[in-house]
Structure formats: structure tokens, C-alpha cells
Amino acid sequence: MADEFAKGLFVLTGGLLAWMVLSGWYTTESFEEGQLIAEVTVSQIDIYATIALTLRDALFWFMILGALTFWVLIPAAREARAAWANRESGSK
């Protein structure tokens, strides 16, 4: 169980760090007005900015779904498998 928690924490913090870096580069106008959730204000969006902003959105969902997978889905599947095995062995 501790292994899944560590993996989920790594996914969450790694994804959040990369998301914050990309948000700081592409959505923050200046350090005085630092909002990482502002709209994109790049006057001429080139291919690299498009890739970075797409990657930023993908990283957001990666960190949310990755943490939920390691913290909720995998432990729930293991518990369900153990309960199913106990049910099978108890009926014989």
C-alpha cells in the first residue's frame, strides 16, 4: 500500500511541477501579476507554444487521473480480488 501511495504522490507532484512551469512560461504576463490560471496572452502562438499548452492540459489530467488510479482504483481492485478469492475458497 505504501508503494501505491508513493507512486501516486510522485505522479501528482511531478505533473503539478511540470504544469506550473508551463503555466508560468505561457500564461503569466509578468511577475507582478502572477496568475497561473490566466488566459493565454501570447500574441502570436507558434507551434512550440501550441505543443506546450496542449502538454499543460495533458499534464493536468495525468496528475489527477494518475493519483486517483494509484490511490483509489488499484487498492480497490486488490480488495475486490481478495474478497472474490475469499468468497471462492469459502464456498468449497
Backbone as a ProteinNet text record, in pm:
[ID]
protein_1_A
[PRIMARY]
MADEFAKGLFVLTGGLLAWMVLSGWYTTESFEEGQLIAEVTVSQIDIYATIALTLRDALFWFMILGALTFWVLIPAAREARAAWANRESGSK
[TERTIARY]
81	0	85.2	195	281.7	343.7	365.5	421.7	325.6	196.2	98.5	86.7	94.9	88	205.9	324.7	443.8	434.4	386.8	370.9	268.5	157	55.4	105.4	182	237.8	338.6	419.6	515.6	444	338.6	262	200.4	144.4	80.4	181	290.9	388.3	465.8	500.2	571	484.4	359	267.3	238.4	224.1	198.2	317.5	437.6	556.9	567.4	550.4	558.1	444.3	324.7	211.7	240.5	298.4	329.4	437.5	537.2	642	583.8	504.8	445.1	346	272.3	179.8	254.8	366	446.2	506.3	545.1	605.8	504.8	385.3	294.1	169.9	137.9	14.9	38.1	159.8	187.1	248.1	182.9	232.7	357.1	355.9	469.8	471.9	579.7	589.4	500.7	468	381.8	238.3	194.6	58.2	61.7	113	132.7	8.5	-59.4	-171.1	-144.4	-138.4	-107.7	-229.8	-347.5	-468	-526.9	-450.5	-499.7	-509.6	-580.6	-593	-460.1	-441.4	-317.7	-313.7	-204.4	-193.5	-81.1	-40.7	64.7	6.5	71.5	14.9	22.9	134.4	148.2	184.4	88.1	111	178.8	298.7	369.4	347.6	412	391.2	441.1	548.8	601.7	507.4	447.7	351	226.7	184.7	69.2	97.8	216.2	253.9	262.5	321.6	337.3	202.6	110.6	-20.4	-102	-86.1	-152	-92.3	39	106.3	63.9	43.5	-0.8	-136.8	-229.3	-360.4	-351	-265.8	-248.1	-186.2	-91.8	-29.9	-129.9	-222	-324.6	-406.5	-454.3	-536	-453.3	-325.5	-236.8	-219.5	-199.8	-177.5	-305.7	-420.1	-546.5	-580.1	-581.7	-619.9	-513.2	-386.2	-279.6	-285.2	-305.3	-314.6	-438	-550.7	-670.6	-652.6	-580	-556	-475.5	-365.8	-281	-340.5	-420.2	-473.4	-609.5	-687.1	-823.2	-844.7	-817.9	-855.7	-773.8	-642.7	-560	-587	-591.6	-626.7	-767.5	-863.1	-998.7	-1001.9	-924.7	-920.4	-855.4	-751.9	-687.9	-781.4	-853.5	-950.2	-1061.6	-1108.5	-1214.1	-1164	-1040.6	-983.5	-967	-923.5	-908.7	-1044.6	-1143.9	-1278	-1334.3	-1309.5	-1356.9	-1286	-1155.2	-1080.9	-1130.5	-1160.1	-1214	-1352.7	-1429.9	-1563.2	-1554.8	-1460.7	-1443.2	-1392	-1293.7	-1237.6	-1332.7	-1418.3	-1512.4	-1628.2	-1661.8	-1776.7	-1741.8	-1612.1	-1573.1	-1556.9
-119.9	0	126	122.7	240.8	265.3	158.5	171.8	248.6	216.4	287.8	433.7	458.3	596.4	676.6	618.1	687.8	712.9	615.3	633.7	742.6	741	843.8	982.2	990.4	1119.2	1169.2	1079	1117.3	1166.7	1098.3	1141.6	1278.3	1297.4	1425	1538.7	1520.2	1629.4	1653.3	1546.9	1563.5	1632.5	1591.2	1655.5	1799.3	1824	1960.7	2051.6	2002.3	2082	2118.5	2020.7	2048.7	2141.1	2123.5	2210	2354	2370.9	2505.5	2572.2	2496.2	2553	2600	2515.5	2554.5	2669.4	2669.7	2780.4	2910.3	2902.9	3022.5	3077.3	2990.3	3034.7	3095	3036.5	3073.7	3150.1	3158.2	3227.5	3340	3364.6	3472.1	3589.2	3704.4	3820.7	3878.6	3889.1	3944.8	3886	3910.5	3858.3	3936.3	4059.8	4138.8	4088.7	4037.9	3989.3	3838.2	3765.9	3622.8	3541.1	3501	3409	3295.4	3175.4	3061.6	3005.9	3062.6	3012.6	3115	3216.5	3320.4	3265.5	3338.4	3300.8	3321.5	3250.9	3261.4	3397.8	3470	3604.5	3615.7	3505.4	3508.4	3569.1	3675.1	3744.6	3660.2	3593.5	3505.5	3366.8	3278.8	3144.2	3063.2	3014.4	2931.4	2784.2	2697.3	2554	2508	2567.3	2527.6	2568.3	2684.6	2727.6	2639.9	2601.5	2513.3	2377.5	2323.7	2195.3	2207.7	2316.2	2335.2	2350.1	2423.8	2441.9	2313	2234.9	2104.5	2010.6	2013.9	1933.1	1974.5	2103.5	2152.5	2094.1	2092.9	2034.1	1884	1816.9	1672.7	1642.2	1723.7	1702.5	1721.3	1816	1836.1	1708.9	1652.2	1532	1411	1407.7	1298.7	1297.6	1414.8	1415.8	1382.4	1428.3	1397.5	1249.3	1199.9	1060.5	962.8	1001.1	914.3	896.9	1006.2	996.6	916.1	939.9	861.8	714.4	685	544.7	474.4	537.1	471.9	474.5	575.7	587.6	521.9	509.9	458.1	330.8	335	223.7	97	108.3	-10.8	-75	2.1	-62.6	-122.7	-55.5	-110.7	-240	-246.1	-368.4	-482	-452.4	-556.2	-607.2	-515.3	-557.8	-640.9	-601.3	-677.4	-815.2	-823.3	-952.6	-1041.6	-983.8	-1062	-1108.7	-1021.8	-1061	-1170.3	-1161.3	-1263.3	-1397.2	-1392.5	-1515.2	-1578	-1495	-1547.5	-1605.9	-1547.8	-1597.3	-1732.7	-1745.7	-1870.2	-1980.9	-1947.4	-2050.7	-2086.2	-1995.5	-2023	-2111.2	-2111.8	-2191.3	-2336.4	-2369.3	-2508.3	-2588.8
0	0	0	69.7	73.2	-63	-139.5	-272.9	-364.4	-357.8	-439.8	-397.4	-267	-221.2	-273.8	-271.3	-320.6	-470.8	-544.7	-688.9	-719.2	-648.5	-669.3	-632.9	-525.4	-484.8	-587.4	-642.3	-745.8	-870.9	-911.8	-1029.2	-1003.4	-885.8	-853.6	-848.2	-776.9	-763.6	-892.5	-964.2	-1091.7	-1195.8	-1206.2	-1300.1	-1261.8	-1132.5	-1086.8	-1111.6	-1090	-1115.5	-1263.2	-1350.8	-1494.5	-1537.9	-1482	-1515.3	-1472.5	-1353.3	-1306.1	-1390	-1433.7	-1518.8	-1650.8	-1714.5	-1842.6	-1825.4	-1716.7	-1691.3	-1667.3	-1597.6	-1574.1	-1701.5	-1791.7	-1916.3	-2013.2	-2019.5	-2126.5	-2083.6	-1955.8	-1916.2	-1817.4	-1775.7	-1681.9	-1757	-1748.3	-1820.5	-1754.8	-1623.8	-1552.6	-1412.6	-1341	-1204.5	-1108.4	-1141.6	-1053.6	-1056.1	-1170.4	-1184.8	-1206.7	-1112	-1130	-1104.6	-1210	-1200.1	-1295.7	-1244.5	-1329.4	-1400.6	-1374	-1438.8	-1534.5	-1570.8	-1661.6	-1802.9	-1885.8	-2025.7	-2097	-2205.2	-2281.6	-2349.5	-2329.6	-2386.2	-2487.7	-2543.6	-2643.1	-2770.1	-2819.1	-2935.2	-3061.5	-3082.2	-3197.6	-3146.8	-3147.9	-3097.5	-3207.2	-3178.9	-3275	-3241	-3314	-3294.6	-3158.3	-3108.1	-2976.9	-2864.1	-2876	-2775.1	-2779.1	-2896.5	-2909	-2845.7	-2871.5	-2812	-2660.1	-2611.4	-2467.4	-2397.8	-2457	-2395	-2399.1	-2504.9	-2509.9	-2406.1	-2392.4	-2291.5	-2150.9	-2130.5	-1999.3	-1963.7	-2059.1	-2033	-2009.6	-2086	-2067.6	-1931.8	-1888	-1756.5	-1643.2	-1659	-1556.7	-1537.7	-1648.2	-1637.6	-1598.2	-1638.7	-1597.1	-1446.9	-1385.4	-1241.1	-1165.3	-1212.7	-1143.8	-1157.2	-1280.8	-1302.4	-1252.5	-1260.8	-1211.1	-1060.8	-989.2	-842.9	-801.7	-868.1	-835.4	-867.9	-973	-1008.3	-900.4	-857	-757.8	-617.8	-586.2	-450.4	-432.5	-541.2	-526.1	-607	-736.3	-823.5	-798.9	-789.3	-768.7	-631.9	-520.6	-392.7	-392.6	-458.5	-463.6	-544.1	-652.5	-732.7	-654.1	-577.6	-496.3	-386.7	-324.4	-222	-283.3	-400.8	-467.3	-507.7	-556.4	-593.8	-471	-358.6	-235.5	-183.7	-190.5	-146.4	-235.9	-365.4	-458	-431.6	-402.5	-372.6	-242.6	-142.1	-15.7	-35.8	-120.8	-149.1	-219.7	-313.5	-385.9	-293.7	-208.9	-120.7	-6.7	33	141.7	99.3	-26.9	-72.7	-98	-105.3	-133.9	-8.3
[MASK]
++++++++++++++++++++++++++++++++++++++++++++++++++++++++++++++++++++++++++++++++++++++++++++

